[in-house]
Amino acid sequence: MSGSGKQDLVQDILRQFLLAHQTAMTDLAKAEIPAEERVKLLASLSDAFNKTMSSLAKTSPILERTGVASKTLELFAGLTKRQFPQHIAAVLEIMDAFGPELEKLGDG
């Protein structure tokens, strides 16, 4: 597979994953579930996101830049979970809205 073909494939996989992840985050933000369960689900989504980004970053130079953004979001979510659990719903809402901004990293 040519370099550009491989890059297109990686970007397509990433785009599909981000759409699924964003949908899950939106659903989680709207779900009427106990905070403890919400935190567990958020941690699971974060883990899946990080593993996917790590795997894709190994095949795409563009994704190296998103690795820093991903780690930053992971640390922010972890801090919120530990120190400000009452704000988890707001963080989920903000992270959901921030997804399209992260996609711009691949454009530049």
Secondary structure, DSSP 8 states (H G I E B T S, - for coil): --HHHHHHHHHHHHHHHHHHHHHHHHHHHH----HHHHHHHHHHHHHHHHHHHHHHHTT-HHHHHHHHHHHHHHHHHHHHHHH-GGGHHHHHHHHHHHHHHHHGGGG-
